[in-house]
Amino acid sequence: MIDYLDVLARLVIALIFGGIIGLDRNLHGKQTGMKTLGLVALGAALVTMASMEFVTAPGSYSREALSRAVQGVITGIGFLGAGVIVLDRNSSKVRGLTTAASIWVTACIGIVCGMGGWRIAAMALVLVLALFVLGHPLERHLHNRWMRKTDNERDELTRHED
């Protein structure tokens, strides 16, 4: 028997978690936003639950079907993520990798929500948001520190050559 309330809870939580990740991306001026990543997580949860035949009781579904559904979601999301990765010809830099990775991890969170693993999905959501908040300042700090070290080494080599 299908527990429609549990099904609805899994789908809503996936949608909310995807939307939260999308909100962060949108606030940082990225191509994807709440709607896009909310849909990614919702769709991943829906496919996962469909492979479980919408039965929420553990062990009441085919593990092989679940595995195939997860593999299909991950493959399909790879194509969606590839669509946001571009090469900026002016600077020769690749852009969109973080957005593509956020699409991928949002699908993974949706899969976990579809399986009913809300606590695990919530932990992953917190880690994603922590990485978004702390990642750039940490990268900048380490880059500046590394560049200072490189500049100091270069200066020292120059002094020894003189």
DSSP file (Angstrom, degrees, kcal/mol; ACC not computed):
  #  RESIDUE AA STRUCTURE BP1 BP2  ACC     N-H-->O    O-->H-N    N-H-->O    O-->H-N    TCO  KAPPA ALPHA  PHI   PSI    X-CA   Y-CA   Z-CA
    1    1 A M              0   0    0      0, 0.0     2,-0.4     0, 0.0    55,-0.3   0.000 360.0 360.0 360.0 137.8    0.0    0.0    0.0
    2    2 A I        -     0   0    0     53,-0.1     2,-1.1    54,-0.1    53,-0.1  -0.664 360.0-147.7 -83.9 127.9    1.3    3.4   -0.9
    3    3 A D     >  -     0   0    0     51,-0.5     4,-2.2    -2,-0.4     3,-0.5  -0.784  16.8-173.5 -92.7  92.3    1.7    5.9    2.0
    4    4 A Y  H  > S+     0   0    0     -2,-1.1     4,-2.7     1,-0.2     5,-0.2   0.796  79.4  57.5 -62.4 -30.9    1.0    9.1    0.0
    5    5 A L  H  > S+     0   0    0      2,-0.2     4,-2.3     1,-0.2    -1,-0.2   0.909 109.0  45.5 -66.7 -40.5    1.9   11.3    2.9
    6    6 A D  H  > S+     0   0    0     -3,-0.5     4,-2.4     2,-0.2    -2,-0.2   0.900 112.6  51.3 -67.8 -40.8    5.4    9.9    3.1
    7    7 A V  H  X S+     0   0    0     -4,-2.2     4,-2.2     1,-0.2    -2,-0.2   0.944 111.5  47.4 -59.8 -48.0    5.7   10.1   -0.7
    8    8 A L  H  X S+     0   0    0     -4,-2.7     4,-2.9     1,-0.2     5,-0.2   0.906 110.5  52.4 -60.8 -42.8    4.6   13.8   -0.6
    9    9 A A  H  X S+     0   0    0     -4,-2.3     4,-2.6     1,-0.2     5,-0.2   0.915 109.4  49.1 -61.1 -43.5    7.1   14.5    2.3
   10   10 A R  H  X S+     0   0    0     -4,-2.4     4,-2.0     1,-0.2    -1,-0.2   0.911 114.3  45.2 -62.9 -42.3   10.0   13.0    0.3
   11   11 A L  H  X S+     0   0    0     -4,-2.2     4,-2.5     2,-0.2    -2,-0.2   0.912 114.1  48.0 -68.7 -42.8    9.2   15.0   -2.8
   12   12 A V  H  X S+     0   0    0     -4,-2.9     4,-2.8     2,-0.2     5,-0.2   0.917 111.8  49.5 -65.7 -42.8    8.6   18.2   -0.9
   13   13 A I  H  X S+     0   0    0     -4,-2.6     4,-2.9    -5,-0.2     5,-0.2   0.916 111.3  49.5 -63.7 -41.9   11.9   17.8    1.1
   14   14 A A  H  X S+     0   0    0     -4,-2.0     4,-2.6    -5,-0.2     5,-0.2   0.936 112.3  48.5 -60.4 -45.5   13.8   17.1   -2.1
   15   15 A L  H  X S+     0   0    0     -4,-2.5     4,-2.4     2,-0.2    -2,-0.2   0.914 113.4  46.7 -60.8 -44.5   12.2   20.2   -3.8
   16   16 A I  H  X S+     0   0    0     -4,-2.8     4,-2.3     2,-0.2    -2,-0.2   0.936 113.1  48.0 -64.7 -47.2   13.1   22.4   -0.8
   17   17 A F  H  X S+     0   0    0     -4,-2.9     4,-1.9     1,-0.2    -2,-0.2   0.922 113.9  47.1 -62.4 -43.5   16.6   21.2   -0.5
   18   18 A G  H  X S+     0   0    0     -4,-2.6     4,-2.5    -5,-0.2    20,-0.3   0.903 111.3  52.6 -62.2 -40.7   17.2   21.7   -4.2
   19   19 A G  H  X S+     0   0    0     -4,-2.4     4,-2.4    -5,-0.2    -2,-0.2   0.868 106.2  53.2 -62.8 -37.3   15.6   25.1   -4.0
   20   20 A I  H  X S+     0   0    0     -4,-2.3     4,-1.8     2,-0.2    -1,-0.2   0.924 110.8  45.8 -64.6 -44.1   18.0   26.1   -1.2
   21   21 A I  H  X S+     0   0    0     -4,-1.9     4,-2.0     1,-0.2    -2,-0.2   0.920 113.5  50.7 -63.6 -42.1   21.0   25.1   -3.2
   22   22 A G  H  X S+     0   0    0     -4,-2.5     4,-2.9     1,-0.2    12,-0.4   0.858 104.9  56.9 -63.2 -36.6   19.6   27.0   -6.2
   23   23 A L  H  X S+     0   0    0     -4,-2.4     4,-2.8    10,-0.3    -1,-0.2   0.924 106.8  49.2 -61.4 -44.1   19.0   30.1   -4.1
   24   24 A D  H  X S+     0   0    0     -4,-1.8     4,-1.1     2,-0.2    -2,-0.2   0.937 112.5  47.3 -60.2 -45.9   22.6   30.2   -3.2
   25   25 A R  H  <>S+     0   0    0     -4,-2.0     5,-2.5     1,-0.2     3,-0.4   0.914 113.2  49.0 -62.4 -42.7   23.6   29.8   -6.8
   26   26 A N  H ><5S+     0   0    0     -4,-2.9     3,-2.0     1,-0.2    -1,-0.2   0.904 107.1  54.3 -64.2 -42.4   21.2   32.5   -7.9
   27   27 A L  H 3<5S+     0   0    0     -4,-2.8    -1,-0.2     1,-0.3    -2,-0.2   0.734 106.8  53.6 -64.8 -21.2   22.4   34.9   -5.2
   28   28 A H  T 3<5S-     0   0    0     -4,-1.1    -1,-0.3    -3,-0.4    -2,-0.2   0.196 121.8-107.6 -97.7  15.4   25.9   34.5   -6.6
   29   29 A G  T < 5 +     0   0    0     -3,-2.0    -3,-0.2     1,-0.2    -2,-0.1   0.744  67.3 151.2  72.1  24.2   24.7   35.4  -10.2
   30   30 A K      < -     0   0    0     -5,-2.5    -1,-0.2     2,-0.2    -2,-0.0  -0.438  57.1-111.6 -89.3 165.2   25.0   31.8  -11.5
   31   31 A Q  S    S+     0   0    0     -2,-0.1     2,-0.2    53,-0.1    -1,-0.1   0.833  97.2  63.6 -66.6 -34.6   22.9   30.4  -14.4
   32   32 A T        +     0   0    0      4,-0.1    -2,-0.2    -7,-0.1     2,-0.2  -0.597  64.5 166.9 -93.1 154.7   20.9   28.0  -12.3
   33   33 A G     >  -     0   0    0     -2,-0.2     4,-2.5    -8,-0.1     5,-0.4  -0.640  51.3 -55.7-144.0-158.8   18.6   29.0   -9.5
   34   34 A M  H  > S+     0   0    0    -12,-0.4     4,-2.3     1,-0.2     5,-0.2   0.906 128.0  46.5 -58.1 -47.1   15.8   27.8   -7.2
   35   35 A K  H  > S+     0   0    0      2,-0.2     4,-2.4     1,-0.2    -1,-0.2   0.944 114.3  46.5 -65.3 -46.8   13.5   26.6   -9.9
   36   36 A T  H  > S+     0   0    0      1,-0.2     4,-2.1     2,-0.2    -2,-0.2   0.959 119.5  37.3 -62.0 -52.8   16.2   24.7  -11.8
   37   37 A L  H  X S+     0   0    0     -4,-2.5     4,-2.3     1,-0.2   -18,-0.2   0.808 113.8  57.1 -75.3 -26.9   17.8   22.9   -8.9
   38   38 A G  H  X S+     0   0    0     -4,-2.3     4,-2.4    -5,-0.4    -1,-0.2   0.920 110.0  46.0 -62.3 -42.7   14.5   22.4   -7.2
   39   39 A L  H  X S+     0   0    0     -4,-2.4     4,-3.0    -5,-0.2     5,-0.2   0.875 109.8  54.4 -67.0 -38.0   13.3   20.6  -10.3
   40   40 A V  H  X S+     0   0    0     -4,-2.1     4,-2.3     2,-0.2    -2,-0.2   0.947 113.3  41.4 -60.6 -48.8   16.6   18.6  -10.5
   41   41 A A  H  X S+     0   0    0     -4,-2.3     4,-2.5     2,-0.2    -2,-0.2   0.914 116.1  49.5 -67.1 -42.4   16.1   17.3   -6.9
   42   42 A L  H  X S+     0   0    0     -4,-2.4     4,-2.6   -28,-0.2    -2,-0.2   0.933 112.7  47.3 -61.5 -46.8   12.4   16.7   -7.3
   43   43 A G  H  X S+     0   0    0     -4,-3.0     4,-2.6     2,-0.2     5,-0.2   0.899 111.8  49.9 -62.4 -41.2   12.9   14.8  -10.5
   44   44 A A  H  X S+     0   0    0     -4,-2.3     4,-2.2    -5,-0.2    -1,-0.2   0.911 112.7  47.3 -64.2 -41.7   15.7   12.7   -9.0
   45   45 A A  H  X S+     0   0    0     -4,-2.5     4,-2.7     2,-0.2    -2,-0.2   0.906 111.9  50.9 -65.0 -40.9   13.5   11.9   -6.0
   46   46 A L  H  X S+     0   0    0     -4,-2.6     4,-2.4     2,-0.2    -2,-0.2   0.923 111.4  46.1 -64.3 -45.9   10.6   11.1   -8.2
   47   47 A V  H  X S+     0   0    0     -4,-2.6     4,-2.1     2,-0.2    -1,-0.2   0.911 113.3  50.7 -63.5 -41.8   12.6    8.7  -10.4
   48   48 A T  H  X S+     0   0    0     -4,-2.2     4,-1.0    -5,-0.2    -2,-0.2   0.939 113.0  44.8 -60.9 -47.1   14.1    7.0   -7.3
   49   49 A M  H  <>S+     0   0    0     -4,-2.7     5,-3.1     1,-0.2     6,-0.3   0.856 109.5  55.9 -68.1 -33.9   10.7    6.5   -5.8
   50   50 A A  H ><5S+     0   0    0     -4,-2.4     3,-1.6     1,-0.2    -1,-0.2   0.899 105.5  52.0 -63.2 -39.2    9.2    5.3   -9.0
   51   51 A S  H 3<5S+     0   0    0     -4,-2.1    11,-0.4     1,-0.3    -1,-0.2   0.763 108.8  50.7 -68.2 -22.2   11.9    2.6   -9.1
   52   52 A M  T ><5S-     0   0    0     -4,-1.0     3,-1.7    -3,-0.2    -1,-0.3   0.317 116.5-119.7 -92.2   6.8   10.9    1.7   -5.6
   53   53 A E  T < 5 -     0   0    0     -3,-1.6    -3,-0.2     1,-0.3    -2,-0.1   0.796  58.2 -74.6  56.8  32.0    7.3    1.5   -6.9
   54   54 A F  T 3 <S+     0   0    0     -5,-3.1     2,-0.6     1,-0.2   -51,-0.5   0.685  95.4 141.5  56.5  21.6    6.4    4.2   -4.4
   55   55 A V    <   -     0   0    0     -3,-1.7    -1,-0.2    -6,-0.3     5,-0.1  -0.845  33.7-169.7 -91.7 122.8    6.6    1.7   -1.6
   56   56 A T        +     0   0    0     -2,-0.6    -1,-0.1   -55,-0.3   -54,-0.1   0.538  52.5 103.9 -94.1  -6.6    8.2    3.4    1.4
   57   57 A A  S >  S-     0   0    0      3,-0.1     3,-1.7     1,-0.1    -2,-0.1  -0.609  82.4-106.9 -77.0 131.8    8.7    0.4    3.6
   58   58 A P  T 3  S+     0   0    0      0, 0.0    -1,-0.1     0, 0.0    -2,-0.1  -0.282 101.1  14.7 -58.1 138.3   12.4   -0.7    3.6
   59   59 A G  T 3  S+     0   0    0      1,-0.1     4,-0.1    -3,-0.0    -3,-0.1   0.484  93.0 109.9  79.6   3.0   13.1   -3.9    1.6
   60   60 A S  S <  S+     0   0    0     -3,-1.7     2,-0.3    -5,-0.1    -3,-0.1   0.158  71.5  57.2 -95.8  19.3    9.7   -3.8   -0.2
   61   61 A Y  S    S-     0   0    0     -5,-0.1     2,-0.5    -7,-0.0    -9,-0.1  -0.916  94.2 -86.4-144.0 166.6   11.2   -2.9   -3.6
   62   62 A S     >  -     0   0    0    -11,-0.4     4,-2.0    -2,-0.3     5,-0.1  -0.650  23.8-158.2 -81.0 121.4   13.8   -4.2   -6.0
   63   63 A R  H  > S+     0   0    0     -2,-0.5     4,-2.4     1,-0.2    -1,-0.2   0.843  95.0  56.1 -65.7 -32.3   17.3   -3.1   -5.2
   64   64 A E  H  > S+     0   0    0      2,-0.2     4,-2.3     1,-0.2    -1,-0.2   0.917 107.3  47.4 -66.3 -42.7   18.3   -3.8   -8.9
   65   65 A A  H  > S+     0   0    0      2,-0.2     4,-2.3     1,-0.2    -2,-0.2   0.901 112.3  50.4 -64.7 -40.3   15.6   -1.5  -10.1
   66   66 A L  H  X S+     0   0    0     -4,-2.0     4,-2.5     2,-0.2    -2,-0.2   0.919 109.8  50.8 -62.4 -43.9   16.7    1.2   -7.7
   67   67 A S  H  X S+     0   0    0     -4,-2.4     4,-2.4     1,-0.2    -2,-0.2   0.914 110.5  48.6 -61.2 -44.2   20.3    0.8   -8.8
   68   68 A R  H  X S+     0   0    0     -4,-2.3     4,-2.3     2,-0.2    -1,-0.2   0.900 111.3  50.2 -63.5 -40.4   19.3    1.2  -12.5
   69   69 A A  H  X S+     0   0    0     -4,-2.3     4,-2.5     2,-0.2    -2,-0.2   0.927 110.8  48.5 -64.4 -44.2   17.2    4.3  -11.7
   70   70 A V  H  X S+     0   0    0     -4,-2.5     4,-2.5     1,-0.2     5,-0.2   0.925 111.8  49.7 -61.7 -44.7   20.0    5.9   -9.7
   71   71 A Q  H  X S+     0   0    0     -4,-2.4     4,-2.2     1,-0.2    -1,-0.2   0.897 110.9  50.2 -60.4 -40.7   22.5    5.2  -12.6
   72   72 A G  H  X S+     0   0    0     -4,-2.3     4,-2.7     2,-0.2    -2,-0.2   0.903 110.6  48.8 -65.2 -41.9   20.0    6.7  -15.1
   73   73 A V  H  X S+     0   0    0     -4,-2.5     4,-2.8     2,-0.2     5,-0.2   0.945 111.9  48.7 -62.6 -48.0   19.6    9.9  -13.1
   74   74 A I  H  X S+     0   0    0     -4,-2.5     4,-1.4     1,-0.2    -2,-0.2   0.899 113.5  47.1 -61.8 -41.0   23.3   10.3  -12.6
   75   75 A T  H  X S+     0   0    0     -4,-2.2     4,-1.1    -5,-0.2    -1,-0.2   0.941 113.8  47.2 -65.1 -47.1   23.9    9.8  -16.4
   76   76 A G  H  X S+     0   0    0     -4,-2.7     4,-1.5     1,-0.2     3,-0.4   0.888 109.6  53.0 -62.6 -40.0   21.1   12.2  -17.4
   77   77 A I  H  X S+     0   0    0     -4,-2.8     4,-3.0     1,-0.2    -1,-0.2   0.824  99.4  64.5 -66.0 -30.7   22.3   14.8  -15.0
   78   78 A G  H  X S+     0   0    0     -4,-1.4     4,-2.1    -5,-0.2    -1,-0.2   0.894 102.7  48.0 -58.5 -39.6   25.7   14.6  -16.5
   79   79 A F  H  X S+     0   0    0     -4,-1.1     4,-1.1    -3,-0.4    -1,-0.2   0.900 111.7  49.2 -68.0 -40.5   24.3   15.9  -19.8
   80   80 A L  H  < S+     0   0    0     -4,-1.5     3,-0.5     1,-0.2     4,-0.4   0.926 112.4  48.3 -63.6 -44.4   22.5   18.7  -18.0
   81   81 A G  H >< S+     0   0    0     -4,-3.0     3,-1.5     1,-0.2     4,-0.4   0.878 105.7  57.7 -62.9 -38.6   25.6   19.7  -16.2
   82   82 A A  H >< S+     0   0    0     -4,-2.1     3,-0.9     1,-0.3    -1,-0.2   0.795  96.0  66.2 -63.2 -26.5   27.7   19.6  -19.3
   83   83 A G  T 3< S+     0   0    0     -4,-1.1    -1,-0.3    -3,-0.5    -2,-0.2   0.684 100.4  48.5 -69.6 -17.5   25.3   22.2  -20.8
   84   84 A V  T <  S+     0   0    0     -3,-1.5     2,-0.6    -4,-0.4    -1,-0.2   0.480  88.4  96.1-101.4  -3.1   26.4   24.9  -18.4
   85   85 A I    <   +     0   0    0     -3,-0.9     2,-0.3    -4,-0.4    11,-0.2  -0.780  52.8 167.6 -90.2 123.0   30.2   24.4  -18.8
   86   86 A V  E     -A   95   0A   0      9,-2.5     9,-3.4    -2,-0.6     2,-0.6  -0.940  35.2-126.2-134.7 155.4   31.6   26.8  -21.3
   87   87 A L  E     -A   94   0A   0     -2,-0.3     2,-0.9     7,-0.2     7,-0.2  -0.909  20.4-140.9-100.9 122.2   35.0   28.0  -22.4
   88   88 A D  E  >> -A   93   0A   0      5,-3.1     4,-2.2    -2,-0.6     5,-0.8  -0.746  12.1-162.0 -81.4 107.9   35.5   31.8  -22.2
   89   89 A R  T  45S+     0   0    0     -2,-0.9    -1,-0.2     1,-0.2     5,-0.0   0.794  84.6  57.8 -65.1 -28.8   37.5   32.4  -25.4
   90   90 A N  T  45S+     0   0    0      1,-0.2    -1,-0.2     3,-0.1    -2,-0.0   0.908 123.9  20.2 -68.4 -41.9   38.6   35.9  -24.2
   91   91 A S  T  45S-     0   0    0     -3,-0.3    -2,-0.2     2,-0.2    -1,-0.2   0.504  96.1-129.9-105.7  -5.6   40.2   34.6  -21.0
   92   92 A S  T  <5 +     0   0    0     -4,-2.2     2,-0.4     1,-0.2    -3,-0.2   0.778  63.5 136.6  58.1  28.8   40.7   30.9  -22.0
   93   93 A K  E   < -A   88   0A   0     -5,-0.8    -5,-3.1     0, 0.0     2,-0.4  -0.831  56.7-125.6-106.2 145.8   39.1   30.0  -18.7
   94   94 A V  E     -A   87   0A   0     -2,-0.4     2,-0.3    -7,-0.2    -7,-0.2  -0.748  31.3-168.9 -86.4 132.6   36.5   27.3  -18.2
   95   95 A R  E     +A   86   0A   0     -9,-3.4    -9,-2.5    -2,-0.4     0, 0.0  -0.890  55.7  41.0-122.1 152.7   33.3   28.6  -16.5
   96   96 A G     >  +     0   0    0     -2,-0.3     4,-2.7   -11,-0.2     5,-0.2   0.448  66.9 121.8  96.9   1.8   30.4   26.8  -15.1
   97   97 A L  H  > S+     0   0    0      2,-0.2     4,-2.6     1,-0.2     5,-0.2   0.916  78.3  46.9 -65.4 -41.9   32.1   23.9  -13.4
   98   98 A T  H  > S+     0   0    0      2,-0.2     4,-2.4     1,-0.2    -1,-0.2   0.897 112.8  50.3 -66.2 -38.5   30.8   24.7   -9.9
   99   99 A T  H  > S+     0   0    0      2,-0.2     4,-2.0     1,-0.2    -2,-0.2   0.925 111.3  48.2 -63.7 -44.0   27.3   25.1  -11.4
  100  100 A A  H  X S+     0   0    0     -4,-2.7     4,-2.1     1,-0.2    -2,-0.2   0.913 112.6  48.5 -61.9 -42.6   27.6   21.7  -13.1
  101  101 A A  H  X S+     0   0    0     -4,-2.6     4,-2.8     1,-0.2     5,-0.2   0.869 109.1  53.3 -66.0 -35.6   28.8   20.1   -9.9
  102  102 A S  H  X S+     0   0    0     -4,-2.4     4,-1.9     2,-0.2    -1,-0.2   0.866 107.8  51.2 -68.7 -33.7   25.9   21.8   -7.9
  103  103 A I  H  X S+     0   0    0     -4,-2.0     4,-1.9     2,-0.2    -2,-0.2   0.930 112.3  47.2 -63.5 -44.8   23.4   20.3  -10.4
  104  104 A W  H  X S+     0   0    0     -4,-2.1     4,-1.9     1,-0.2    -2,-0.2   0.936 114.0  44.8 -63.3 -48.7   25.0   16.9   -9.9
  105  105 A V  H  X S+     0   0    0     -4,-2.8     4,-2.4     1,-0.2    -1,-0.2   0.833 109.9  56.6 -69.0 -30.7   25.1   17.0   -6.1
  106  106 A T  H  X S+     0   0    0     -4,-1.9     4,-2.3    -5,-0.2    -1,-0.2   0.900 106.6  49.8 -65.2 -39.7   21.5   18.4   -6.1
  107  107 A A  H  X S+     0   0    0     -4,-1.9     4,-2.4     2,-0.2    -2,-0.2   0.908 109.8  51.5 -63.1 -40.9   20.4   15.3   -8.0
  108  108 A C  H  X S+     0   0    0     -4,-1.9     4,-2.3     2,-0.2    -2,-0.2   0.911 109.4  49.3 -62.0 -42.3   22.2   13.1   -5.5
  109  109 A I  H  X S+     0   0    0     -4,-2.4     4,-2.5     1,-0.2    -1,-0.2   0.901 110.0  52.3 -63.4 -40.2   20.4   14.8   -2.7
  110  110 A G  H  X S+     0   0    0     -4,-2.3     4,-2.6     2,-0.2    -2,-0.2   0.895 107.5  51.8 -61.4 -40.5   17.2   14.3   -4.5
  111  111 A I  H  X S+     0   0    0     -4,-2.4     4,-1.6     2,-0.2    -2,-0.2   0.934 110.3  48.0 -60.3 -46.4   18.0   10.6   -4.8
  112  112 A V  H  <>S+     0   0    0     -4,-2.3     5,-2.7     1,-0.2     4,-0.4   0.893 111.3  50.6 -64.2 -39.5   18.6   10.3   -1.1
  113  113 A C  H ><5S+     0   0    0     -4,-2.5     3,-1.4     1,-0.2    -1,-0.2   0.919 107.7  53.8 -62.0 -42.5   15.4   12.2   -0.4
  114  114 A G  H 3<5S+     0   0    0     -4,-2.6    -1,-0.2     1,-0.3    -2,-0.2   0.822 106.9  51.6 -60.9 -31.3   13.5    9.8   -2.7
  115  115 A M  T 3<5S-     0   0    0     -4,-1.6    -1,-0.3    -5,-0.1    -2,-0.2   0.538 121.8-109.6 -81.6  -7.4   14.9    6.9   -0.7
  116  116 A G  T < 5S+     0   0    0     -3,-1.4     2,-1.3    -4,-0.4     3,-0.3   0.601  76.3 134.9  91.3  11.3   13.7    8.5    2.5
  117  117 A G     >< +     0   0    0     -5,-2.7     4,-2.6     1,-0.2     5,-0.2  -0.424  15.7 152.4 -91.4  60.6   17.1    9.4    3.9
  118  118 A W  H  >  +     0   0    0     -2,-1.3     4,-3.0     1,-0.2    -1,-0.2   0.881  69.5  52.1 -61.3 -41.6   16.2   13.0    4.9
  119  119 A R  H  > S+     0   0    0     -3,-0.3     4,-2.2     2,-0.2    -1,-0.2   0.923 112.8  45.0 -62.7 -42.3   18.8   13.2    7.7
  120  120 A I  H  > S+     0   0    0      2,-0.2     4,-2.3     1,-0.2    -2,-0.2   0.911 113.8  49.9 -66.7 -41.7   21.5   12.2    5.4
  121  121 A A  H  X S+     0   0    0     -4,-2.6     4,-2.5     1,-0.2    -2,-0.2   0.892 109.9  51.4 -63.3 -39.2   20.2   14.6    2.7
  122  122 A A  H  X S+     0   0    0     -4,-3.0     4,-2.4     2,-0.2    -2,-0.2   0.899 108.8  50.7 -65.0 -40.2   20.1   17.4    5.3
  123  123 A M  H  X S+     0   0    0     -4,-2.2     4,-2.3     2,-0.2    -2,-0.2   0.926 111.6  48.0 -61.6 -43.7   23.7   16.7    6.3
  124  124 A A  H  X S+     0   0    0     -4,-2.3     4,-2.6     2,-0.2    -2,-0.2   0.903 109.9  52.8 -63.6 -40.7   24.7   16.8    2.6
  125  125 A L  H  X S+     0   0    0     -4,-2.5     4,-2.6     2,-0.2     5,-0.2   0.925 109.2  48.7 -59.9 -45.6   22.8   20.1    2.1
  126  126 A V  H  X S+     0   0    0     -4,-2.4     4,-2.6     1,-0.2    -1,-0.2   0.911 112.1  49.2 -61.8 -42.3   24.6   21.7    5.1
  127  127 A L  H  X S+     0   0    0     -4,-2.3     4,-2.4     2,-0.2    -2,-0.2   0.906 110.8  49.9 -64.9 -41.0   28.0   20.6    3.7
  128  128 A V  H  X S+     0   0    0     -4,-2.6     4,-2.4     2,-0.2    -2,-0.2   0.945 113.5  45.3 -61.3 -48.0   27.1   21.9    0.2
  129  129 A L  H  X S+     0   0    0     -4,-2.6     4,-2.5     1,-0.2     5,-0.2   0.887 111.6  52.4 -65.3 -38.2   26.1   25.3    1.6
  130  130 A A  H  X S+     0   0    0     -4,-2.6     4,-3.1    -5,-0.2     5,-0.4   0.909 110.3  49.0 -62.6 -40.9   29.2   25.4    3.9
  131  131 A L  H  X S+     0   0    0     -4,-2.4     4,-2.4     1,-0.2     5,-0.3   0.910 111.3  49.3 -65.1 -41.4   31.4   24.7    0.9
  132  132 A F  H  X S+     0   0    0     -4,-2.4     4,-0.6     2,-0.2    -2,-0.2   0.897 118.2  40.1 -63.1 -39.7   29.6   27.5   -1.1
  133  133 A V  H  < S+     0   0    0     -4,-2.5    -2,-0.2    -5,-0.2    -1,-0.2   0.921 129.3  27.3 -76.4 -44.6   30.0   30.0    1.8
  134  134 A L  H  X S+     0   0    0     -4,-3.1     4,-2.2    -5,-0.2     5,-0.2   0.689 104.8  77.0 -93.7 -20.9   33.5   29.1    2.9
  135  135 A G  H  X S+     0   0    0     -4,-2.4     4,-2.8    -5,-0.4     5,-0.2   0.924  94.8  44.5 -61.1 -50.3   35.0   27.7   -0.3
  136  136 A H  H  X S+     0   0    0     -4,-0.6     4,-2.8    -5,-0.3     5,-0.2   0.943 115.4  45.8 -65.2 -49.0   35.7   31.0   -2.2
  137  137 A P  H  > S+     0   0    0      0, 0.0     4,-2.5     0, 0.0    -1,-0.2   0.898 115.3  48.9 -61.2 -37.1   37.2   32.9    0.8
  138  138 A L  H  X S+     0   0    0     -4,-2.2     4,-2.8     2,-0.2     5,-0.2   0.930 111.8  48.0 -66.9 -44.8   39.4   29.8    1.7
  139  139 A E  H  X S+     0   0    0     -4,-2.8     4,-2.8    -5,-0.2     5,-0.2   0.926 112.9  48.9 -59.3 -44.4   40.5   29.4   -1.9
  140  140 A R  H  X S+     0   0    0     -4,-2.8     4,-2.8     2,-0.2     5,-0.2   0.919 112.2  48.4 -62.1 -44.4   41.3   33.2   -2.1
  141  141 A H  H  X S+     0   0    0     -4,-2.5     4,-2.5    -5,-0.2    -2,-0.2   0.936 114.7  44.5 -61.6 -47.8   43.3   33.0    1.2
  142  142 A L  H  X S+     0   0    0     -4,-2.8     4,-2.7     2,-0.2    -2,-0.2   0.893 113.6  50.9 -65.9 -39.0   45.3   30.0    0.1
  143  143 A H  H  X S+     0   0    0     -4,-2.8     4,-2.9    -5,-0.2    -2,-0.2   0.938 112.0  46.5 -63.1 -46.5   45.9   31.4   -3.3
  144  144 A N  H  X S+     0   0    0     -4,-2.8     4,-2.4     2,-0.2    -2,-0.2   0.906 113.9  48.8 -62.0 -41.3   47.2   34.7   -1.8
  145  145 A R  H  X S+     0   0    0     -4,-2.5     4,-2.2    -5,-0.2    -1,-0.2   0.919 113.4  46.4 -64.1 -43.5   49.3   32.9    0.7
  146  146 A W  H  X S+     0   0    0     -4,-2.7     4,-2.6     1,-0.2    -2,-0.2   0.905 112.2  50.5 -65.9 -41.3   50.8   30.6   -2.1
  147  147 A M  H  X S+     0   0    0     -4,-2.9     4,-2.8     2,-0.2    -2,-0.2   0.892 109.9  50.6 -65.4 -38.8   51.4   33.6   -4.3
  148  148 A R  H  X S+     0   0    0     -4,-2.4     4,-2.7     2,-0.2    -1,-0.2   0.916 111.2  48.9 -62.8 -42.0   53.2   35.5   -1.5
  149  149 A K  H  X S+     0   0    0     -4,-2.2     4,-2.5     2,-0.2    -2,-0.2   0.925 112.5  47.4 -64.0 -43.5   55.3   32.5   -0.9
  150  150 A T  H  X S+     0   0    0     -4,-2.6     4,-2.4     2,-0.2    -2,-0.2   0.909 112.4  49.6 -63.8 -42.3   56.1   32.2   -4.6
  151  151 A D  H  X S+     0   0    0     -4,-2.8     4,-2.6     2,-0.2    -2,-0.2   0.911 111.3  49.3 -63.1 -42.4   56.9   35.9   -4.8
  152  152 A N  H  X S+     0   0    0     -4,-2.7     4,-2.4     2,-0.2    -2,-0.2   0.906 111.5  48.7 -63.9 -41.9   59.2   35.6   -1.8
  153  153 A E  H  X S+     0   0    0     -4,-2.5     4,-2.4     2,-0.2    -2,-0.2   0.908 111.8  49.6 -64.0 -41.0   61.0   32.6   -3.3
  154  154 A R  H  X S+     0   0    0     -4,-2.4     4,-2.2     2,-0.2    -2,-0.2   0.915 111.0  49.6 -63.7 -43.3   61.4   34.5   -6.5
  155  155 A D  H  X S+     0   0    0     -4,-2.6     4,-2.2     1,-0.2    -2,-0.2   0.896 110.6  50.3 -62.1 -40.6   62.8   37.6   -4.7
  156  156 A E  H  X S+     0   0    0     -4,-2.4     4,-2.1     2,-0.2    -2,-0.2   0.912 109.6  49.9 -66.4 -41.3   65.3   35.4   -2.8
  157  157 A L  H  X S+     0   0    0     -4,-2.4     4,-1.6     1,-0.2    -1,-0.2   0.904 109.9  51.8 -61.6 -40.5   66.5   33.7   -6.0
  158  158 A T  H  X S+     0   0    0     -4,-2.2     4,-1.3     1,-0.2    -2,-0.2   0.905 108.6  50.9 -62.5 -41.6   67.0   37.2   -7.6
  159  159 A R  H  < S+     0   0    0     -4,-2.2     3,-0.2     1,-0.2    -1,-0.2   0.897 109.7  50.0 -64.1 -39.5   69.0   38.3   -4.6
  160  160 A H  H  < S+     0   0    0     -4,-2.1    -1,-0.2     1,-0.2    -2,-0.2   0.803 108.1  53.5 -70.0 -28.0   71.3   35.3   -4.8
  161  161 A E  H  <        0   0    0     -4,-1.6    -1,-0.2     1,-0.2    -2,-0.2   0.790 360.0 360.0 -74.7 -27.4   71.8   35.8   -8.5
  162  162 A D     <        0   0    0     -4,-1.3    -1,-0.2    -3,-0.2    -2,-0.2   0.476 360.0 360.0 -75.9 360.0   73.0   39.4   -7.9
